[in-house]
Amino acid sequence: MKDLNLLYVFEALWRDRSVTLAAEKLGLTQAAVSGSLKRMREEYDDKLFTLAGRKMEPTPLATSIANQVLDALSSIRKTKLSPPKFDPKTSHRMFTIRTRDIGEVVCFPPMIRRLAEFAPEIRLRTVFKPIEETVAGLASGRIDLALGYLPSLESGIHRKVLMSQHYVCVMRQGHPLARSKLSLDLFRKQDHLLVEYAGSGHMVLERALNDAGAKNRIKVRLPQYLSAPHFVVNSNLLWTAPAILAETLAAHYPLVMKALPIDIPEFEVGLYWHDRFHRDPANKWLRDFIGQEASFG
């Protein structure tokens, strides 16, 4: 049957053997039940239920398909009464998260520690895809969540803000400016390192450096964050980086952080997921876990 509502009408007629009783129990008019019966008769080219005395008795065809129809309806009811459950303590699920190396360094270590306690068998995989492939991956389920600063994601994508972030100036310990106040004039005269990736939202950094008069002072351009500290600690390059990343890396590299002498808007780090999986128990658990359980510094 093409119309799910016809299943309910078939069941009621099978049970009550009466259009009147079926209508009462379904909360429909007799005309509506009669109309549904007419549609079923046309679809099956059979009367299905015929009047015999005072009852609507099933035809041989109706009797032959009754078990399948009623079983199908029972299965549908079970999906409503028993929504799929997700138990993180026993699940062996692998979740795929689209993020950059910054997300891996800042967010994943505390997540792994928490997972070991609350969901020991769950596994994580990261991927880094262009925005178009990210949207397609979220829609298909190949990617469960996207994590980061992704202002260019399209409609149909939900977002949960995890934190707001600002930028700082990063230099090596021992840099000539390490103990000086960083003025705008000093800032624009220095050589700079820029981490760039089209579509990430961080193109605002290059515009800010250009506006500050440092356009021709960008000496090194990199596509990833994690190689940047190796350049900085071995040179006098300045690196404008997200504060939370700089703080994380400063625990492992001899770096100094200073307030920027230029205005760069703060940005929001968030989780992104497709509307198809908005109510999916596993996806929801992961979102809540990252947002509420995991510590980000």
Backbone as CSV, one residue per row, in Angstrom:
resi,resn,N_x,N_y,N_z,CA_x,CA_y,CA_z,C_x,C_y,C_z
1,MET,0.849,-1.193,0.000,0.000,0.000,0.000,0.877,1.231,0.000
2,LYS,0.583,2.141,-0.895,1.399,3.325,-1.047,1.178,4.319,0.090
3,ASP,-0.022,4.354,0.658,-0.362,5.290,1.724,-0.339,4.555,3.054
4,LEU,0.506,4.990,3.953,0.623,4.347,5.264,-0.700,4.348,6.013
5,ASN,-1.506,5.375,5.842,-2.787,5.450,6.555,-3.727,4.307,6.180
6,LEU,-3.557,3.767,4.977,-4.410,2.652,4.562,-4.153,1.410,5.406
7,LEU,-2.920,1.285,5.914,-2.614,0.150,6.786,-3.478,0.172,8.039
8,TYR,-3.652,1.370,8.590,-4.449,1.497,9.805,-5.915,1.183,9.524
9,VAL,-6.390,1.609,8.366,-7.776,1.324,8.008,-7.962,-0.177,7.783
10,PHE,-7.021,-0.794,7.100,-7.099,-2.246,6.892,-7.144,-2.964,8.243
11,GLU,-6.268,-2.576,9.158,-6.226,-3.217,10.471,-7.555,-3.060,11.203
12,ALA,-8.112,-1.854,11.160,-9.366,-1.599,11.874,-10.516,-2.420,11.282
13,LEU,-10.574,-2.512,9.966,-11.622,-3.309,9.335,-11.432,-4.798,9.621
14,TRP,-10.194,-5.233,9.626,-9.899,-6.627,9.947,-10.314,-6.955,11.385
15,ARG,-10.080,-6.020,12.259,-10.374,-6.237,13.676,-11.862,-6.093,13.981
16,ASP,-12.488,-5.051,13.442,-13.848,-4.704,13.870,-14.939,-5.209,12.924
17,ARG,-14.554,-5.541,11.696,-15.514,-6.019,10.707,-16.681,-5.042,10.516
18,SER,-16.371,-3.765,10.684,-17.427,-2.749,10.594,-16.802,-1.410,10.225
19,VAL,-17.365,-0.759,9.202,-16.901,0.573,8.825,-17.190,1.560,9.951
20,THR,-18.362,1.419,10.576,-18.754,2.343,11.650,-17.799,2.235,12.838
21,LEU,-17.537,0.996,13.308,-16.644,0.816,14.452,-15.208,1.222,14.109
22,ALA,-14.785,0.889,12.904,-13.437,1.270,12.485,-13.273,2.784,12.493
23,ALA,-14.295,3.489,12.000,-14.238,4.950,11.975,-14.161,5.512,13.391
24,GLU,-14.949,4.946,14.313,-14.960,5.441,15.693,-13.595,5.261,16.350
25,LYS,-12.991,4.090,16.178,-11.728,3.816,16.838,-10.552,4.546,16.188
26,LEU,-10.694,4.866,14.926,-9.633,5.610,14.238,-9.800,7.116,14.387
27,GLY,-10.968,7.544,14.876,-11.247,8.966,14.987,-11.505,9.610,13.655
28,LEU,-12.081,8.833,12.730,-12.383,9.322,11.390,-13.890,9.274,11.141
29,THR,-14.298,9.894,10.061,-15.697,9.784,9.651,-15.880,8.471,8.882
30,GLN,-17.126,7.991,8.833,-17.403,6.785,8.044,-17.055,7.005,6.579
31,ALA,-17.287,8.228,6.116,-16.982,8.535,4.714,-15.483,8.409,4.444
32,ALA,-14.665,8.823,5.419,-13.210,8.723,5.246,-12.766,7.269,5.188
33,VAL,-13.332,6.425,6.068,-12.989,5.009,6.064,-13.465,4.359,4.769
34,SER,-14.663,4.707,4.334,-15.183,4.163,3.080,-14.306,4.589,1.909
35,GLY,-13.836,5.837,1.953,-12.956,6.321,0.892,-11.635,5.575,0.868
36,SER,-11.093,5.278,2.063,-9.842,4.518,2.130,-10.049,3.102,1.614
37,LEU,-11.189,2.503,1.960,-11.480,1.158,1.470,-11.595,1.157,-0.049
38,LYS,-12.186,2.191,-0.595,-12.314,2.294,-2.043,-10.933,2.349,-2.702
39,ARG,-10.009,3.103,-2.100,-8.653,3.219,-2.649,-7.926,1.876,-2.583
40,MET,-8.113,1.170,-1.467,-7.475,-0.148,-1.348,-8.028,-1.113,-2.385
41,ARG,-9.350,-1.054,-2.605,-9.973,-1.934,-3.603,-9.417,-1.663,-4.988
42,GLU,-9.213,-0.381,-5.296,-8.677,-0.020,-6.608,-7.221,-0.483,-6.746
43,GLU,-6.474,-0.353,-5.663,-5.063,-0.723,-5.707,-4.886,-2.226,-5.881
44,TYR,-5.747,-3.018,-5.197,-5.611,-4.476,-5.242,-6.553,-5.137,-6.248
45,ASP,-7.426,-4.325,-6.852,-8.411,-4.864,-7.793,-9.195,-6.005,-7.139
46,ASP,-9.631,-5.743,-5.910,-10.366,-6.740,-5.130,-11.189,-5.983,-4.087
47,LYS,-12.338,-6.527,-3.733,-13.191,-5.836,-2.760,-12.587,-5.823,-1.356
48,LEU,-11.726,-6.792,-1.021,-11.018,-6.904,0.254,-11.957,-7.177,1.432
49,PHE,-12.967,-6.310,1.633,-13.972,-6.522,2.686,-15.356,-6.339,2.053
50,THR,-16.214,-7.330,2.252,-17.570,-7.247,1.692,-18.589,-7.485,2.795
51,LEU,-19.747,-6.890,2.613,-20.807,-7.003,3.617,-21.414,-8.406,3.566
52,ALA,-21.391,-9.077,4.712,-22.001,-10.401,4.866,-22.848,-10.347,6.123
53,GLY,-24.143,-10.207,5.930,-25.025,-9.971,7.076,-24.785,-8.570,7.590
54,ARG,-24.384,-8.482,8.847,-24.117,-7.158,9.420,-22.619,-6.861,9.538
55,LYS,-21.795,-7.721,9.025,-20.353,-7.539,9.167,-19.666,-7.417,7.816
56,MET,-18.531,-6.726,7.868,-17.672,-6.618,6.685,-16.629,-7.732,6.773
57,GLU,-16.838,-8.778,5.994,-15.959,-9.926,6.069,-14.845,-9.826,5.017
58,PRO,-13.644,-10.295,5.361,-12.540,-10.221,4.406,-12.687,-11.212,3.261
59,THR,-12.252,-10.807,2.098,-12.214,-11.706,0.956,-10.989,-12.627,1.102
60,PRO,-10.910,-13.674,0.297,-9.718,-14.541,0.343,-8.416,-13.778,0.151
61,LEU,-8.416,-12.747,-0.715,-7.198,-11.974,-0.930,-6.828,-11.207,0.342
62,ALA,-7.826,-10.578,0.971,-7.567,-9.843,2.202,-7.006,-10.772,3.277
63,THR,-7.554,-11.966,3.340,-7.080,-12.943,4.323,-5.632,-13.338,4.033
64,SER,-5.290,-13.456,2.753,-3.937,-13.909,2.386,-2.873,-12.848,2.662
65,ILE,-3.262,-11.556,2.623,-2.270,-10.502,2.849,-2.326,-9.939,4.263
66,ALA,-3.297,-10.381,5.049,-3.519,-9.773,6.374,-2.276,-9.862,7.259
67,ASN,-1.669,-11.041,7.329,-0.508,-11.187,8.217,0.630,-10.245,7.836
68,GLN,0.877,-10.106,6.554,1.948,-9.220,6.111,1.633,-7.758,6.437
69,VAL,0.368,-7.380,6.190,-0.022,-6.001,6.471,0.059,-5.707,7.970
70,LEU,-0.446,-6.607,8.790,-0.458,-6.380,10.234,0.957,-6.428,10.818
71,ASP,1.796,-7.303,10.267,3.187,-7.342,10.721,3.922,-6.058,10.371
72,ALA,3.648,-5.553,9.168,4.274,-4.293,8.751,3.858,-3.157,9.669
73,LEU,2.578,-3.129,10.019,2.081,-2.082,10.898,2.678,-2.220,12.293
74,SER,2.830,-3.453,12.749,3.445,-3.687,14.052,4.883,-3.190,14.074
75,SER,5.602,-3.426,12.997,6.993,-2.969,12.918,7.071,-1.450,12.935
76,ILE,6.129,-0.814,12.247,6.089,0.648,12.235,5.827,1.187,13.632
77,ARG,4.908,0.549,14.345,4.603,0.994,15.714,5.824,0.841,16.633
78,LYS,6.571,-0.215,16.425,7.750,-0.437,17.267,8.780,0.660,17.084
79,THR,8.867,1.188,15.864,9.834,2.270,15.643,9.428,3.515,16.398
80,LYS,8.132,3.699,16.628,7.665,4.859,17.380,7.815,4.638,18.884
81,LEU,7.527,3.411,19.317,7.568,3.128,20.750,8.991,2.905,21.243
82,SER,9.848,2.401,20.374,11.209,2.077,20.791,12.209,2.737,19.849
83,PRO,12.458,4.029,20.023,13.433,4.700,19.167,14.810,4.082,19.373
84,PRO,15.633,4.136,18.338,16.967,3.539,18.468,17.738,4.153,19.634
85,LYS,18.431,3.319,20.376,19.175,3.777,21.534,20.666,3.715,21.244
86,PHE,21.405,4.500,21.991,22.851,4.502,21.842,23.468,4.450,23.224
87,ASP,24.263,3.421,23.468,24.921,3.249,24.756,26.420,3.458,24.559
88,PRO,26.955,4.609,24.940,28.384,4.875,24.713,29.302,3.932,25.478
89,LYS,28.824,3.356,26.557,29.677,2.475,27.359,29.959,1.148,26.656
90,THR,29.063,0.740,25.780,29.238,-0.545,25.098,29.451,-0.407,23.596
91,SER,29.248,0.772,23.056,29.347,0.967,21.605,30.792,0.855,21.116
92,HIS,30.954,0.241,19.932,32.243,0.161,19.255,32.271,1.093,18.032
93,ARG,31.405,2.060,18.042,31.230,2.963,16.902,32.503,3.773,16.625
94,MET,32.791,3.964,15.344,33.829,4.905,14.953,33.162,6.181,14.450
95,PHE,33.485,7.291,15.045,32.951,8.580,14.634,33.999,9.315,13.795
96,THR,33.526,9.941,12.727,34.403,10.709,11.848,34.112,12.189,12.014
97,ILE,35.151,12.957,12.316,35.008,14.393,12.563,35.894,15.153,11.594
98,ARG,35.316,16.100,10.913,36.077,16.939,9.994,36.648,18.102,10.804
99,THR,37.966,18.200,10.830,38.614,19.296,11.524,40.004,19.495,10.955
100,ARG,40.611,20.607,11.295,41.990,20.865,10.882,42.932,20.388,11.979
101,ASP,44.241,20.541,11.744,45.220,20.131,12.743,45.069,20.918,14.038
102,ILE,44.551,22.138,13.967,44.349,22.919,15.180,43.307,22.251,16.076
103,GLY,42.254,21.718,15.461,41.235,21.033,16.237,41.769,19.757,16.856
104,GLU,42.617,19.062,16.101,43.209,17.824,16.616,44.089,18.105,17.832
105,VAL,44.880,19.170,17.774,45.818,19.469,18.850,45.117,20.015,20.080
106,VAL,44.175,20.904,19.874,43.535,21.578,21.006,42.429,20.739,21.624
107,CYS,41.609,20.116,20.802,40.394,19.477,21.306,40.504,17.975,21.538
108,PHE,41.270,17.284,20.717,41.219,15.830,20.774,41.924,15.192,21.973
109,PRO,43.072,15.686,22.429,43.683,15.046,23.602,42.773,14.988,24.827
110,PRO,42.114,16.088,25.218,41.187,15.960,26.354,39.981,15.089,26.038
111,MET,39.557,15.081,24.768,38.442,14.208,24.390,38.811,12.738,24.567
112,ILE,40.038,12.386,24.163,40.477,10.995,24.273,40.529,10.567,25.736
113,ARG,40.989,11.446,26.599,41.028,11.112,28.025,39.631,10.864,28.566
114,ARG,38.693,11.681,28.164,37.317,11.516,28.624,36.674,10.264,28.050
115,LEU,36.958,9.996,26.783,36.393,8.802,26.159,36.847,7.536,26.872
116,ALA,38.084,7.510,27.291,38.597,6.333,27.988,37.782,6.042,29.244
117,GLU,37.212,7.076,29.825,36.428,6.919,31.047,34.967,6.602,30.763
118,PHE,34.376,7.302,29.800,32.933,7.194,29.574,32.547,6.290,28.404
119,ALA,33.411,6.135,27.436,33.081,5.344,26.244,34.346,4.667,25.744
120,PRO,34.829,3.661,26.463,36.164,3.099,26.192,36.339,2.427,24.845
121,GLU,35.248,1.974,24.200,35.372,1.262,22.933,35.101,2.132,21.716
122,ILE,34.699,3.372,21.942,34.431,4.275,20.811,35.751,4.758,20.222
123,ARG,35.769,4.870,18.889,36.963,5.290,18.170,36.680,6.577,17.404
124,LEU,37.716,7.368,17.221,37.593,8.639,16.507,38.505,8.641,15.286
125,ARG,38.028,9.268,14.227,38.832,9.457,13.027,38.639,10.896,12.568
126,THR,39.702,11.567,12.195,39.575,12.915,11.674,39.827,12.918,10.176
127,VAL,39.147,13.808,9.496,39.382,14.040,8.072,39.398,15.545,7.865
128,PHE,40.054,15.964,6.809,40.055,17.382,6.465,39.678,17.505,5.003
129,LYS,38.468,17.977,4.747,37.930,18.063,3.397,37.560,19.511,3.065
130,PRO,37.571,19.872,1.773,37.044,21.177,1.369,35.586,21.317,1.793
131,ILE,35.110,22.553,1.821,33.763,22.818,2.317,32.708,22.038,1.550
132,GLU,32.823,21.975,0.217,31.808,21.270,-0.572,31.754,19.795,-0.193
133,GLU,32.911,19.175,-0.031,32.950,17.767,0.349,32.516,17.577,1.794
134,THR,32.765,18.573,2.619,32.317,18.499,4.016,30.803,18.484,4.088
135,VAL,30.163,19.369,3.336,28.700,19.407,3.325,28.134,18.089,2.828
136,ALA,28.695,17.564,1.738,28.226,16.289,1.202,28.459,15.162,2.200
137,GLY,29.593,15.173,2.878,29.893,14.142,3.863,28.963,14.181,5.053
138,LEU,28.635,15.386,5.515,27.694,15.516,6.626,26.310,15.037,6.213
139,ALA,25.907,15.347,4.992,24.585,14.948,4.516,24.467,13.436,4.352
140,SER,25.551,12.805,3.915,25.512,11.359,3.664,25.773,10.536,4.916
141,GLY,26.352,11.160,5.940,26.706,10.422,7.143,28.137,9.923,7.138
142,ARG,28.874,10.155,6.052,30.284,9.756,6.035,31.089,10.578,7.034
143,ILE,30.620,11.790,7.306,31.206,12.648,8.332,30.130,12.898,9.375
144,ASP,30.422,12.629,10.629,29.428,12.807,11.685,29.308,14.263,12.115
145,LEU,30.448,14.911,12.324,30.458,16.301,12.770,31.608,17.027,12.096
146,ALA,31.465,18.341,11.990,32.588,19.195,11.612,32.891,20.079,12.814
147,LEU,34.161,20.286,13.070,34.599,21.041,14.236,35.537,22.138,13.780
148,GLY,35.263,23.377,14.196,36.158,24.470,13.847,35.423,25.764,13.610
149,TYR,36.067,26.628,12.854,35.500,27.911,12.462,35.163,27.820,10.992
150,LEU,33.881,27.592,10.695,33.451,27.293,9.328,32.270,28.178,8.928
151,PRO,32.506,29.466,8.766,31.396,30.382,8.462,30.767,30.169,7.092
152,SER,31.423,29.424,6.219,30.899,29.273,4.860,30.059,28.020,4.663
153,LEU,29.777,27.271,5.734,28.904,26.110,5.572,27.509,26.553,5.157
154,GLU,26.846,25.712,4.354,25.568,26.074,3.750,24.396,25.848,4.694
155,SER,23.202,26.183,4.220,21.985,25.958,4.993,21.723,24.462,5.110
156,GLY,20.888,24.103,6.085,20.634,22.695,6.348,21.618,22.121,7.333
157,ILE,22.568,22.962,7.779,23.591,22.551,8.731,23.299,23.214,10.074
158,HIS,23.251,22.422,11.119,23.078,22.958,12.469,24.439,23.333,13.048
159,ARG,24.435,24.275,13.988,25.683,24.697,14.615,25.500,24.850,16.119
160,LYS,26.505,24.433,16.855,26.556,24.631,18.299,27.881,25.306,18.623
161,VAL,27.839,26.502,19.186,29.063,27.239,19.502,29.718,26.632,20.743
162,LEU,31.001,26.336,20.633,31.756,25.780,21.753,32.509,26.846,22.523
163,MET,33.053,27.809,21.802,33.832,28.857,22.458,34.055,30.020,21.505
164,SER,34.367,31.168,22.068,34.813,32.314,21.286,36.317,32.433,21.447
165,GLN,36.971,32.845,20.385,38.421,32.922,20.417,38.916,34.241,19.838
166,HIS,40.104,34.653,20.290,40.754,35.832,19.735,42.156,35.445,19.292
167,TYR,42.806,36.363,18.607,44.142,36.108,18.084,45.203,36.796,18.949
168,VAL,46.383,36.201,18.951,47.531,36.787,19.641,48.727,36.755,18.701
169,CYS,49.750,37.509,19.048,50.994,37.491,18.297,51.952,36.524,18.984
170,VAL,52.499,35.605,18.214,53.391,34.583,18.753,54.801,34.806,18.201
171,MET,55.781,34.722,19.095,57.189,34.827,18.709,58.009,33.884,19.572
172,ARG,59.255,33.694,19.233,60.105,32.803,20.014,60.574,33.504,21.287
173,GLN,60.888,32.703,22.283,61.577,33.248,23.445,62.957,33.726,23.002
174,GLY,63.335,34.897,23.434,64.601,35.464,22.999,64.478,36.359,21.781
175,HIS,63.267,36.488,21.253,63.037,37.403,20.128,63.378,38.822,20.576
176,PRO,63.930,39.677,19.696,64.267,41.061,20.085,63.093,41.833,20.687
177,LEU,61.848,41.414,20.349,60.669,42.120,20.875,60.019,41.372,22.035
178,ALA,60.634,40.285,22.493,59.998,39.440,23.504,59.735,40.188,24.808
179,ARG,60.552,41.191,25.115,60.385,41.930,26.368,59.925,43.359,26.132
180,SER,59.496,43.640,24.928,59.040,44.997,24.590,57.528,45.009,24.373
181,LYS,56.959,46.176,24.550,55.552,46.331,24.204,55.443,46.348,22.687
182,LEU,54.516,45.580,22.164,54.410,45.434,20.710,53.543,46.564,20.157
183,SER,54.186,47.569,19.574,53.457,48.680,18.969,53.106,48.346,17.523
184,LEU,52.205,49.133,16.973,51.814,48.911,15.580,52.991,49.112,14.647
185,ASP,53.821,50.122,14.948,54.956,50.397,14.075,55.952,49.239,14.094
186,LEU,56.230,48.701,15.293,57.131,47.564,15.388,56.535,46.330,14.709
187,PHE,55.245,46.150,14.889,54.562,44.976,14.344,54.663,44.933,12.832
188,ARG,54.399,46.056,12.171,54.367,46.012,10.705,55.760,45.996,10.086
189,LYS,56.783,46.280,10.860,58.141,46.246,10.338,58.778,44.856,10.427
190,GLN,58.110,43.952,11.146,58.656,42.608,11.321,58.270,41.699,10.156
191,ASP,59.000,40.605,10.022,58.627,39.569,9.065,57.569,38.669,9.694
192,HIS,56.612,38.251,8.884,55.467,37.513,9.410,55.325,36.145,8.748
193,LEU,54.729,35.255,9.500,54.308,33.935,9.005,52.790,33.917,8.993
194,LEU,52.228,33.378,7.915,50.771,33.323,7.786,50.330,31.903,7.455
195,VAL,49.431,31.374,8.269,48.796,30.093,7.948,47.538,30.414,7.163
196,GLU,47.446,29.890,5.965,46.329,30.252,5.112,45.670,28.997,4.559
197,TYR,44.359,29.095,4.416,43.608,28.042,3.727,42.296,28.647,3.271
198,ALA,42.092,28.728,1.960,40.894,29.359,1.409,39.648,28.659,1.920
199,GLY,38.686,29.441,2.364,37.413,28.901,2.804,37.342,28.600,4.282
200,SER,38.468,28.747,4.999,38.465,28.405,6.413,37.920,29.519,7.286
201,GLY,37.833,30.734,6.748,37.408,31.858,7.564,38.573,32.657,8.093
202,HIS,39.778,32.148,7.963,40.944,32.834,8.494,41.609,33.777,7.481
203,MET,40.961,33.970,6.342,41.471,34.944,5.377,41.449,36.349,5.957
204,VAL,40.666,36.526,7.012,40.617,37.826,7.685,41.991,38.218,8.195
205,LEU,42.848,37.247,8.495,44.193,37.549,8.994,45.020,38.272,7.940
206,GLU,44.979,37.785,6.718,45.763,38.437,5.669,45.265,39.853,5.412
207,ARG,43.953,40.029,5.440,43.423,41.392,5.261,43.911,42.307,6.374
208,ALA,43.944,41.791,7.604,44.390,42.602,8.739,45.861,42.968,8.606
209,LEU,46.668,42.007,8.172,48.090,42.307,7.976,48.288,43.320,6.854
210,ASN,47.515,43.173,5.793,47.595,44.147,4.690,47.207,45.531,5.161
211,ASP,46.107,45.625,5.924,45.644,46.921,6.420,46.646,47.555,7.374
212,ALA,47.417,46.699,8.079,48.402,47.223,9.023,49.679,47.679,8.334
213,GLY,49.772,47.453,7.021,50.948,47.859,6.272,52.018,46.792,6.202
214,ALA,51.643,45.550,6.529,52.623,44.463,6.529,52.446,43.528,5.333
215,LYS,51.799,44.007,4.305,51.501,43.148,3.150,52.758,42.493,2.577
216,ASN,53.820,43.299,2.431,55.046,42.775,1.832,55.989,42.163,2.856
217,ARG,55.515,42.050,4.104,56.348,41.471,5.162,55.955,40.033,5.474
218,ILE,54.982,39.492,4.719,54.605,38.085,4.921,55.632,37.241,4.184
219,LYS,56.566,36.666,4.966,57.694,35.952,4.375,57.426,34.463,4.166
220,VAL,56.563,33.899,4.989,56.297,32.467,4.911,54.790,32.245,4.938
221,ARG,54.318,31.441,4.016,52.899,31.060,3.990,52.816,29.536,4.110
222,LEU,51.976,29.087,5.022,51.847,27.650,5.273,50.388,27.232,5.184
223,PRO,50.116,25.991,4.768,48.733,25.517,4.714,48.265,24.878,6.018
224,GLN,49.204,24.645,6.963,48.846,23.966,8.205,49.429,24.710,9.402
225,TYR,48.807,24.467,10.553,49.223,25.161,11.767,50.427,24.528,12.446
226,LEU,50.498,23.202,12.447,51.450,22.537,13.324,52.901,22.678,12.894
227,SER,53.149,23.051,11.653,54.533,23.316,11.252,54.971,24.719,11.636
228,ALA,54.036,25.602,11.926,54.358,27.005,12.200,55.320,27.195,13.363
229,PRO,55.127,26.538,14.518,56.060,26.793,15.629,57.506,26.426,15.312
230,HIS,57.732,25.469,14.403,59.096,25.105,14.031,59.776,26.257,13.292
231,PHE,59.019,27.003,12.505,59.560,28.177,11.838,59.808,29.303,12.843
232,VAL,58.856,29.484,13.741,58.925,30.609,14.675,60.090,30.473,15.647
233,VAL,60.291,29.282,16.204,61.344,29.127,17.218,62.743,29.211,16.613
234,ASN,62.839,29.126,15.295,64.144,29.183,14.645,64.345,30.448,13.821
235,SER,63.548,31.480,14.099,63.645,32.716,13.329,63.068,33.863,14.158
236,ASN,63.026,35.036,13.554,62.398,36.191,14.189,61.014,36.474,13.600
237,LEU,60.442,35.471,12.975,59.114,35.637,12.400,58.068,35.859,13.501
238,LEU,57.067,36.679,13.196,55.892,36.826,14.044,54.760,36.018,13.425
239,TRP,53.983,35.416,14.286,52.865,34.566,13.821,51.599,34.998,14.541
240,THR,50.596,35.389,13.796,49.292,35.731,14.362,48.454,34.464,14.393
241,ALA,48.133,34.009,15.607,47.516,32.685,15.767,46.378,32.738,16.779
242,PRO,45.441,31.796,16.699,44.389,31.713,17.711,45.000,31.506,19.098
243,ALA,44.463,32.217,20.085,45.041,32.195,21.426,45.085,30.793,22.012
244,ILE,44.015,30.017,21.835,43.978,28.698,22.462,45.020,27.766,21.850
245,LEU,45.310,27.936,20.561,46.356,27.134,19.930,47.726,27.572,20.440
246,ALA,47.943,28.882,20.524,49.223,29.383,21.012,49.485,28.907,22.443
247,GLU,48.458,28.938,23.284,48.619,28.483,24.665,48.945,26.991,24.720
248,THR,48.305,26.210,23.865,48.564,24.770,23.831,49.989,24.485,23.379
249,LEU,50.434,25.181,22.324,51.774,24.938,21.789,52.866,25.468,22.708
250,ALA,52.561,26.530,23.463,53.560,27.107,24.364,53.959,26.141,25.468
251,ALA,53.131,25.118,25.699,53.489,24.103,26.696,54.558,23.158,26.157
252,HIS,54.808,23.206,24.846,55.754,22.281,24.220,56.884,22.989,23.470
253,TYR,56.702,24.281,23.174,57.707,25.041,22.442,58.044,26.313,23.220
254,PRO,59.270,26.830,23.052,59.655,28.080,23.735,59.065,29.294,23.014
255,LEU,57.812,29.566,23.287,57.083,30.633,22.604,56.652,31.716,23.585
256,VAL,56.505,32.911,23.053,56.003,34.056,23.809,54.769,34.573,23.094
257,MET,53.745,34.923,23.860,52.503,35.463,23.289,52.329,36.910,23.712
258,LYS,51.909,37.738,22.791,51.666,39.143,23.080,50.347,39.597,22.466
259,ALA,49.755,40.601,23.079,48.527,41.174,22.533,48.834,41.845,21.205
260,LEU,47.924,41.697,20.274,48.112,42.288,18.953,47.868,43.794,18.986
261,PRO,48.642,44.549,18.239,48.400,45.997,18.152,47.405,46.353,17.050
262,ILE,46.773,45.364,16.477,45.766,45.584,15.441,44.464,44.911,15.866
263,ASP,43.368,45.419,15.348,42.058,44.863,15.697,41.681,43.757,14.715
264,ILE,41.503,42.562,15.246,41.014,41.438,14.452,39.800,40.877,15.188
265,PRO,38.665,40.742,14.515,37.453,40.263,15.208,37.650,38.885,15.823
266,GLU,36.982,38.667,16.948,36.967,37.331,17.524,36.195,36.393,16.596
267,PHE,36.390,35.108,16.783,35.665,34.135,15.981,35.154,33.029,16.893
268,GLU,34.162,32.304,16.397,33.517,31.265,17.192,33.889,29.879,16.669
269,VAL,34.340,29.047,17.577,34.609,27.647,17.250,33.340,26.856,17.538
270,GLY,32.907,26.079,16.583,31.629,25.387,16.762,31.637,23.972,16.224
271,LEU,30.560,23.277,16.548,30.269,21.967,15.978,29.203,22.142,14.917
272,TYR,29.299,21.398,13.828,28.353,21.475,12.727,27.880,20.075,12.378
273,TRP,26.572,19.938,12.138,26.027,18.645,11.723,24.828,18.866,10.823
274,HIS,24.509,17.839,10.027,23.437,17.960,9.053,22.089,17.707,9.717
275,ASP,21.053,18.322,9.158,19.702,18.178,9.705,19.225,16.730,9.691
276,ARG,19.726,15.925,8.757,19.324,14.508,8.696,19.636,13.778,9.993
277,PHE,20.689,14.204,10.681,21.142,13.495,11.871,20.910,14.292,13.147
278,HIS,20.013,15.275,13.039,19.766,16.139,14.193,19.202,15.353,15.377
279,ARG,18.373,14.355,15.111,17.761,13.562,16.177,18.388,12.166,16.324
280,ASP,19.437,11.915,15.603,20.098,10.618,15.701,20.756,10.482,17.075
281,PRO,20.437,9.436,17.845,20.950,9.326,19.221,22.471,9.322,19.311
282,ALA,23.137,8.626,18.397,24.601,8.567,18.454,25.215,9.929,18.143
283,ASN,24.693,10.592,17.120,25.198,11.905,16.753,24.958,12.900,17.881
284,LYS,23.774,12.843,18.475,23.446,13.755,19.573,24.353,13.499,20.773
285,TRP,24.618,12.215,21.057,25.500,11.921,22.185,26.879,12.531,21.950
286,LEU,27.413,12.377,20.727,28.740,12.905,20.430,28.758,14.424,20.561
287,ARG,27.701,15.089,20.071,27.642,16.543,20.198,27.636,16.963,21.659
288,ASP,26.824,16.296,22.449,26.744,16.636,23.870,28.059,16.331,24.575
289,PHE,28.681,15.223,24.193,29.948,14.841,24.809,31.017,15.897,24.557
290,ILE,31.136,16.304,23.311,32.151,17.299,22.974,31.829,18.632,23.641
291,GLY,30.559,19.001,23.622,30.162,20.297,24.156,30.164,20.395,25.664
292,GLN,29.885,19.288,26.366,29.709,19.348,27.807,30.770,18.576,28.597
293,GLU,31.242,17.479,28.031,32.172,16.642,28.783,33.625,16.995,28.529
294,ALA,33.938,17.182,27.245,35.342,17.424,26.912,35.781,18.800,27.381
295,SER,37.002,18.871,27.833,37.572,20.129,28.287,38.444,20.692,27.178
296,PHE,38.287,21.978,26.928,39.071,22.600,25.866,40.069,23.596,26.457
297,GLY,40.797,23.130,27.394,41.849,23.987,27.932,41.602,24.340,29.363
